[in-house]
Amino acid sequence: QVQLVESGGGLVKPGGSLRLSCAASGFTFSDYYMSWIRQAPGKGLEWVSYISSSGSTIYYADSVKGRFTISRDNAKNSLYLQMNSLRAEDTAVYYCARGSANFDYWGQGTLVTVSS
Amino acid sequence: AIQMTQSPSSLSASVGDRVTITCRASQAIRNALGWYQQKPGKAPKLLIYTASSLQSGVPSRFSGSGSGTDFTLTISSLQPEDFATYYCLQDYNYPRTFGQGTKVEIK
């Protein structure tokens, strides 16, 4: 069955960096677009980034552009989100999701807390 | 960016009630809209895509309609497991944008 498992979250100081990973299984990862979506504590959902199946096309939310980098390794069935210059407002549960929209599978999420 | 406005922000309803949630886009998005259900501590679940297509495995009491700027999610007969927060998402262009959510609570 399809599984997406995020890892890499944790507590980081403002200005710090973190790299999130999403391990995919149960489907042909290289055939699918992938996305990151986040949710601040007690708040709504916010789309963060998208990457095409080959990695050639990428989009970001304005709120993370220039600070976050999405990437993928199809040989390792893995999706990544490199987060630099982190701010308090980046504190959220980060989900990876299959697709560019119509997100039919989601991971369980990984919590990123940005605090001094 | 396209703004998605959901209403109401919350509602109270009883089991068996018909519930309607609306989502309005700040510009026309054809039928490029999905609906998601989220329960506390869980990842969202896709219910409806392309405005009116029911995702596989989702009960038929859920339905979606609309096109252009105005969209509706309807639950025909609310069940205990339907108490959750619902979000719309436009996939007409980037950046993707979600509505702010509608919390459906027990009356």
Interface residues (C-beta under 8 A of the other chain):
Chain A: S35 G44 L45 E46 W47 Y50 Y59 Y60 A61 D62 Y95 S100 A101 N102 F103 D104 W106 G107 Q108 G109
Chain B: A1 A32 G34 Y36 Q38 A43 P44 K45 L46 Y49 T50 Q55 Y87 L89 D91 Y94 P95 R96 T97 F98 G99 Q100 G101
